[in-house]
Amino acid sequence: MPLPQVGEVPALDRIAALVRATLSVPEVRIGPPAAGASVQDGAAAVPITGAGGEALGTLCAIGPKGRRWSDDDLALLTGFAGACAEILRLQDVNAALRRRKEQATAQGESADAAFDRSQLLLRASVALASTGTAEDVVAVVRDLVTGTMNPAYVGISVAGGNDRISLQSGRSLPSSVAERWNLYDSAATTPSALAARTGAPVLLPDLAAVRALAPDAAATFMEMGWQSAAGVPLPGPDGPVGALTFVWKQPYTLDAAEQATLAALAGYVATALRRADYLSSRENAAMVLQTSLLSDLPDAAPFALAARYEPASRGEHVGGDWYDAVAVSKDRLAVVVGDVTGHDMRAAARMGRLRSKLRLLLVDRRESPSALLLRLDAASQALHDLITATAVLAYLEPEPGRPGHRLTWSNAGHPDPLLITGAGARPLSGHDPLLGLRAGIPRTDNSCHLPPGSTVLFYTDGLIETRRDSLDERERRLWAVASDHARTPLPLLLDRLYAEFAGDDHEDDVVMIAARTPPA
């Protein structure tokens, strides 16, 4: 029978592979006839099978004209087919190994990414727990995502009243852009407004999405060179309270894991912002309370007066330290400094009650300092309001028959006032027990002459107490520094003493009040 053309030879291969047996054909036409001639050859096909007998392919051999394939020939071809099968199996093994390696690499990268995300959230929970202001929150979030998602800008916006949104992160923007978005309509089509309004993430992977979904922000994106953004709502107990926004300078598509990370981060941010708002409200209330309790200094002519109050650098920025001055007559000035234990609003409230009672006694009774402090304890006991505190009450009044003035004081366990003259500085000693221990404790008066131009400095222990140096050493330093400022204007004197001894990191409230007699 006539044999198939070359295009049909693979049929022999397929037959061999299917029947998994060696086949030989004495003649096969391998090319089209040329000039009426034909070339007759013999062909053989050997199946290539796998280890389990599965068909992998076929090894074909085409011999010279009329070739007959002996058993040895076919055995040799079968050996070649076996070698081919081994090569194919090795190729399959190598391909499988490559796939497994690629999968392992991908799984490793996925595991690394998941670990990085979990570490980011862990760092966020720790870092945001120590924030106290919205600015602190913005700075922490910006630092957290640097090196991971690397946004060009991190924005925090908070929903306010009158359907407005307040931008909390304007400091990291050019002033013109920050002013534009400082306070904007909650109905605006921006990533943050959309997220805050809908309560759903707003994903804008490229500029086309920005123009389509957030057209109000498109001009700012073009101005800043931004190309993509993601806005995540900040959850609150009654719905979104704002939005956390990330912006990139290149197209950026968040995968599902990154979206989940940002949603968790937004929860931490919302909690930190609520705490910052609470602390700010308490601090504002404390400042109002403290300001109301520290009255303005009176017109004390002919005396000069200056005072300074600084709350502890940590705590509620309010406490129990106070000063007061009352011009009880034209030439008689009462000066008070005191310290109720505590650095919170409860201490401030107790101080306010004690100060008010003493202030009434100063106006109503023309008595010595010790007598008034006795009356103060008696009144507190009668009102069931004994308050433990230290205090100094002093009167400055003319000295009959000689130039200058006389200072009379009573000290209830308080640091010694300091007399500063051209000759130097010295403490004015003399102590009685604290106020508020019990009524009827004997108290004494002390007095000294004040030459013209003398300064008397009253202060609380927060000025000189420190954990690093002994109190005696700090007192000696205070005397030395004050001696150099006998003629320094009083406000400047207090500023210099505060800078020298307390600074911006003092642990206790600091109060100073200074009175200076007229010069000769």
C-alpha positions in Angstrom: 0.0 0.0 0.0 1.3 3.5 -0.6 2.9 5.2 2.5 1.8 8.6 3.9 3.6 11.8 3.0 6.0 13.4 5.5 3.2 15.5 6.9 1.5 12.3 7.9 4.5 10.6 9.5 3.6 11.8 13.1 0.6 9.5 12.7 3.1 6.6 13.2 4.4 8.4 16.3 1.0 8.8 17.7 0.2 5.1 17.1 3.4 4.1 18.8 2.7 6.3 21.7 -0.8 5.1 22.1 0.0 1.4 21.8 3.2 1.9 23.7 5.0 -0.5 21.3 7.8 -0.2 18.8 6.7 0.1 15.2 8.7 -0.2 12.0 7.7 0.5 8.4 10.0 -0.4 5.5 9.1 2.5 3.3 7.8 6.0 3.9 7.8 9.0 1.6 9.6 11.8 3.3 9.4 14.5 0.7 7.3 15.5 -2.3 8.3 13.7 -5.6 10.8 15.7 -7.6 10.8 15.4 -11.4 8.6 12.3 -11.2 11.0 10.5 -8.9 10.3 9.2 -5.4 12.6 8.3 -2.5 11.6 5.3 -0.5 12.9 5.0 3.1 12.2 2.9 6.1 10.9 4.4 9.4 10.8 3.2 13.1 9.0 4.7 16.1 9.7 3.9 19.7 7.4 5.2 22.5 8.9 7.3 25.3 7.2 6.4 28.6 7.4 7.7 32.1 8.2 5.7 35.3 4.6 4.8 35.7 4.2 3.8 32.1 2.5 7.0 31.0 3.1 8.2 27.5 5.6 11.1 27.3 6.2 11.1 23.5 7.8 9.2 20.7 11.3 8.7 19.3 11.2 8.4 15.5 14.0 7.2 13.2 13.9 7.4 9.4 16.4 5.2 7.6 17.8 4.9 4.0 15.7 3.5 1.2 14.2 0.1 2.0 15.8 0.0 5.4 14.7 -3.0 7.4 14.9 -2.5 11.2 16.4 -5.5 13.0 15.6 -6.4 16.6 19.1 -5.0 17.7 18.2 -1.7 15.9 14.9 -1.5 17.6 16.5 -2.4 21.0 19.1 0.5 20.4 16.2 2.9 19.6 14.4 1.6 22.7 17.5 2.5 24.8 17.6 5.9 23.2 13.9 6.3 24.0 14.6 5.4 27.7 17.4 8.0 27.8 15.0 10.5 26.4 12.5 9.5 29.0 15.1 10.1 31.7 15.9 13.5 30.3 12.2 14.4 30.1 11.7 13.2 33.7 14.7 15.3 34.9 13.2 18.3 33.1 9.9 17.7 34.8 11.7 17.4 38.2 13.7 20.6 37.6 10.5 22.4 36.5 8.7 21.2 39.7 11.6 22.3 41.8 11.6 25.7 40.2 7.9 26.0 40.8 8.3 25.0 44.4 11.1 27.5 44.9 9.1 30.2 43.3 6.1 29.3 45.5 8.4 29.2 48.6 9.8 32.6 47.7 6.4 34.0 47.2 5.2 32.5 50.4 8.3 33.9 52.2 7.8 37.3 50.7 4.1 37.1 51.8 5.2 36.0 55.3 7.7 38.8 55.5 5.1 41.3 54.4 2.6 40.0 56.9 5.2 40.2 59.6 6.1 43.8 58.6 2.4 44.7 58.8 2.0 43.2 62.2 5.1 45.0 63.4 3.8 48.3 62.0 0.5 47.8 64.0 2.4 46.8 67.1 4.6 49.9 66.9 1.5 52.0 66.2 -0.3 50.8 69.3 2.8 51.6 71.5 3.7 54.9 69.8 0.2 56.4 69.6 -0.5 55.5 73.2 2.0 58.2 74.3 0.7 61.0 72.1 -1.0 63.9 73.7 -1.9 66.2 70.8 -3.2 65.9 67.2 0.3 67.1 66.0 1.9 64.2 67.9 -0.5 61.7 66.2 0.3 63.1 62.7 4.1 62.8 63.4 3.8 59.3 64.7 1.8 58.0 61.8 4.1 59.6 59.3 7.1 58.0 60.9 5.4 54.6 61.1 4.6 54.3 57.4 7.9 55.6 56.1 9.9 52.7 54.8 6.8 50.5 54.2 4.2 52.1 52.0 6.3 55.3 51.6 3.5 57.8 51.0 4.5 61.3 49.9 1.9 62.7 52.4 0.0 61.5 55.4 -3.2 63.5 56.2 -5.4 63.4 59.2 -8.8 65.2 59.0 -11.3 65.5 61.8 -15.0 66.2 61.3 -16.2 69.3 63.2 -19.4 71.2 63.6 -21.4 72.9 60.9 -20.6 70.1 58.4 -17.0 71.2 58.2 -13.8 69.1 58.2 -10.6 70.3 59.9 -7.2 69.4 58.5 -4.9 68.4 61.4 -1.8 67.7 59.2 -1.4 71.1 57.5 2.1 71.7 58.8 3.6 69.2 56.4 2.1 71.0 53.4 3.0 74.3 51.7 1.3 77.1 53.4 -0.9 78.0 50.5 -2.2 74.4 50.2 -2.6 74.1 54.0 -4.7 77.3 54.1 -6.8 76.1 51.3 -7.8 72.9 53.1 -7.5 74.0 56.7 -11.3 73.9 57.1 -13.5 72.6 54.2 -17.0 71.4 53.5 -17.7 67.8 54.5 -19.6 67.5 51.2 -16.4 68.1 49.2 -15.3 65.3 46.8 -11.9 64.7 48.3 -10.4 61.4 49.5 -10.7 62.4 53.2 -14.2 63.9 52.9 -15.5 60.9 51.0 -14.1 58.5 53.5 -15.4 60.5 56.5 -18.9 60.9 54.9 -19.4 57.4 53.6 -17.6 55.4 56.3 -15.9 53.3 53.6 -12.3 53.3 52.2 -11.7 55.5 49.2 -9.1 53.9 46.9 -7.8 56.1 44.1 -5.0 54.1 42.4 -4.2 56.7 39.7 -5.0 60.2 38.5 -7.8 59.0 36.4 -9.5 57.7 39.5 -8.8 61.0 41.3 -10.4 63.0 38.6 -13.4 60.7 38.4 -14.1 60.2 42.1 -12.5 63.1 43.9 -12.6 66.0 41.4 -12.4 68.7 44.1 -8.9 67.4 45.0 -7.6 67.0 41.4 -6.1 70.5 41.1 -4.2 70.0 44.4 -2.9 66.7 43.2 -1.6 68.3 40.0 0.0 71.1 41.9 1.7 68.7 44.4 2.7 66.1 41.8 0.6 63.4 43.5 -0.9 60.6 41.4 -2.8 58.3 43.8 -4.4 58.2 47.2 -6.3 56.2 49.8 -8.7 57.6 52.4 -9.7 55.5 55.3 -12.4 56.5 57.8 -11.5 57.1 61.4 -14.1 55.1 63.4 -16.0 56.6 66.3 -18.7 55.4 68.6 -21.4 57.1 66.5 -19.9 56.9 63.1 -16.7 58.2 61.4 -15.0 61.1 63.1 -12.7 61.9 60.3 -10.3 60.3 57.8 -6.7 59.1 57.5 -5.4 59.8 54.1 -2.3 58.5 52.2 -1.0 60.0 49.0 1.7 58.8 46.6 3.6 60.5 43.8 3.1 57.4 41.6 0.2 55.1 40.8 -0.3 52.9 43.8 -2.8 50.1 44.2 -3.4 48.8 47.7 -3.8 45.0 48.0 -6.3 43.5 50.5 -3.7 43.0 53.2 -2.6 46.7 53.0 -6.2 47.8 53.1 -6.7 45.8 56.3 -3.6 47.2 57.8 -4.7 50.8 57.1 -8.1 50.1 58.5 -6.5 48.8 61.8 -4.2 51.8 61.9 -7.1 54.1 61.4 -8.7 52.6 64.6 -5.5 53.3 66.6 -5.4 56.9 65.2 -9.0 57.5 66.1 -8.4 56.4 69.7 -5.3 58.6 69.9 -7.2 61.6 68.6 -10.1 61.1 71.1 -7.5 60.9 73.9 -5.7 64.0 72.6 -9.0 65.9 72.5 -9.8 64.8 76.0 -6.4 65.9 77.3 -6.7 69.2 75.4 -10.1 69.9 77.0 -8.8 69.0 80.5 -5.7 71.2 79.9 -7.8 74.1 78.7 -10.1 73.7 81.7 -7.1 73.5 84.0 -5.6 76.6 82.5 -8.8 78.5 82.9 -9.1 77.3 86.5 -5.5 78.2 87.4 -5.8 81.6 85.8 -9.0 82.4 87.7 -7.3 81.4 91.0 -4.3 83.6 90.4 -5.6 87.1 90.5 -3.9 90.1 88.9 -1.4 91.9 91.0 -2.7 95.1 92.6 -1.3 98.6 92.2 1.1 98.4 95.1 2.8 101.8 94.9 5.2 102.8 96.3 6.2 99.1 96.2 7.2 97.3 92.9 5.6 93.8 92.4 6.2 91.0 90.0 5.0 87.3 90.0 5.3 84.2 87.9 3.5 80.9 87.9 4.6 77.9 85.9 2.9 74.5 86.2 4.8 71.2 86.4 6.0 70.1 83.0 4.1 66.8 83.4 0.7 66.3 84.7 -2.5 68.4 84.2 -0.6 71.8 84.1 -2.4 72.9 87.2 -1.7 72.5 90.8 -1.8 73.7 94.4 0.9 76.5 94.3 -0.3 80.0 94.6 0.7 83.6 95.2 -1.3 86.6 96.2 -0.9 90.3 97.1 -3.4 92.6 98.7 -2.9 96.4 99.2 -4.6 96.5 102.6 -4.0 100.2 102.9 -2.2 103.0 101.1 1.3 102.1 102.6 0.7 98.5 103.8 1.1 95.6 101.4 0.3 91.9 102.2 2.1 89.2 100.2 1.3 85.5 100.3 2.8 82.4 98.8 1.6 78.9 99.5 1.7 75.3 98.3 -1.1 72.7 98.6 0.2 69.2 97.8 -0.7 67.9 94.3 -0.4 68.7 90.6 -3.9 68.2 89.5 -7.3 70.0 89.5 -8.2 68.6 92.9 -5.1 70.3 94.4 -6.1 73.5 92.6 -9.6 73.3 94.0 -8.3 72.9 97.5 -5.8 75.7 97.0 -8.6 78.0 95.7 -10.7 77.4 98.9 -7.7 78.1 101.1 -6.6 81.2 99.2 -10.2 82.6 99.2 -10.5 82.2 103.0 -7.1 83.9 103.7 -7.9 86.7 101.2 -11.1 87.5 103.1 -9.2 87.5 106.4 -6.7 89.9 105.0 -9.4 92.4 104.0 -11.5 92.0 107.2 -8.9 91.7 109.9 -6.0 94.1 110.6 -4.0 91.6 112.6 -0.5 90.1 112.6 0.5 87.4 110.1 0.6 84.7 112.8 -2.9 85.7 114.1 -4.4 85.5 110.6 -2.9 82.1 110.0 -4.3 80.9 113.3 -7.7 82.2 112.2 -7.3 80.5 108.8 -6.8 77.1 110.5 -9.8 77.8 112.9 -12.1 78.7 110.0 -11.0 75.6 108.0 -11.7 73.4 111.0 -15.1 75.0 111.6 -16.0 74.4 108.0 -14.7 70.8 108.1 -12.2 71.8 105.4 -8.8 71.4 106.9 -6.3 71.6 104.0 -2.6 70.7 104.5 -0.4 73.3 103.0 2.7 75.4 103.5 2.5 79.2 103.3 4.2 82.5 104.1 2.1 85.6 104.9 4.1 88.8 105.1 3.4 92.6 105.5 5.5 95.3 104.1 4.9 98.7 105.8 6.9 101.9 106.6 9.5 101.7 109.4 8.8 104.6 111.8 11.7 106.9 112.5 14.2 105.5 109.9 14.5 105.2 106.1 13.2 102.0 104.6 10.4 99.6 105.5 9.7 96.8 107.9 8.8 93.2 106.9 6.8 91.1 109.3 6.0 87.5 108.4 4.8 84.2 109.7 6.0 81.0 108.0 3.9 77.8 108.1 6.5 75.2 107.0 7.4 77.0 103.8 10.8 77.7 102.2 12.4 80.8 103.6 11.8 84.1 101.8 15.0 85.7 100.4 16.1 89.3 101.2 18.1 90.7 98.4 20.0 94.0 98.9 23.2 95.6 97.5 25.1 93.8 100.2 24.0 90.4 99.0 21.1 87.9 99.6 20.2 86.1 102.8 17.3 83.8 103.8 14.7 85.1 106.3 14.4 82.1 108.7 11.7 81.2 111.2 9.3 78.3 110.8 6.1 77.0 112.4 4.1 73.8 111.5 2.2 73.4 108.3 -1.4 74.7 107.9 -4.2 72.2 108.2 -2.7 69.9 110.9 -5.1 71.1 113.6 -6.5 74.3 114.8 -4.8 76.2 117.7 -1.2 75.4 116.9 0.9 78.3 118.2 2.4 80.5 115.5 5.0 83.2 115.7 5.8 86.5 113.9 9.2 87.4 112.6 10.4 90.8 111.4 13.4 92.6 109.9 14.3 96.0 108.5 14.3 96.5 104.7 16.7 99.2 103.5 15.6 101.4 100.6 15.6 99.4 97.4 15.4 96.0 99.1 13.9 93.1 97.3 12.0 90.2 99.1 11.6 87.1 97.0 9.0 84.5 98.0 8.9 81.2 96.1 7.7 77.6 96.3 9.9 74.6 96.6 9.5 73.7 92.9 12.0 76.4 92.0 14.9 74.7 93.8 14.0 71.0 94.4 15.6 68.5 92.1 16.5 64.8 92.2 20.0 65.5 91.1 21.3 68.0 93.7 20.8 68.5 97.5 18.4 71.1 98.6 21.1 72.9 100.6 23.3 73.1 97.6 20.4 74.5 95.5 19.6 77.1 98.1 23.2 78.3 98.3 23.2 78.7 94.5 19.9 80.6 94.6 21.4 83.1 97.1 24.5 83.5 95.0 22.5 84.1 91.7 20.0 86.5 93.4 22.9 88.5 94.9 24.0 89.5 91.4 20.5 90.9 90.6 19.8 93.3 93.4 19.0 96.1 90.9 17.6 94.0 88.1 14.0 94.8 87.2 11.7 92.4 89.0 10.1 90.7 85.9 13.6 90.1 84.4 14.9 88.8 87.8 12.1 86.2 87.9 12.8 85.2 84.3 16.5 84.6 85.0 15.8 82.7 88.2 13.3 80.5 86.4 15.7 79.8 83.5 18.6 79.1 85.9 16.8 76.8 88.3 13.6 75.4 86.8 13.7 75.5 83.0 11.2 73.8 80.7 11.5 70.3 82.4 10.8 71.1 86.0 8.9 68.3 87.9 7.0 70.6 90.3 4.9 73.7 90.1 6.9 76.9 90.4 5.7 80.1 92.0 7.6 83.3 92.6 6.5 86.7 93.8 8.9 89.5 94.5 8.3 92.9 96.2 10.8 95.8 96.1 10.8 98.8 98.4 11.2 102.2 96.9 14.8 103.5 96.5 16.2 106.1 98.8 
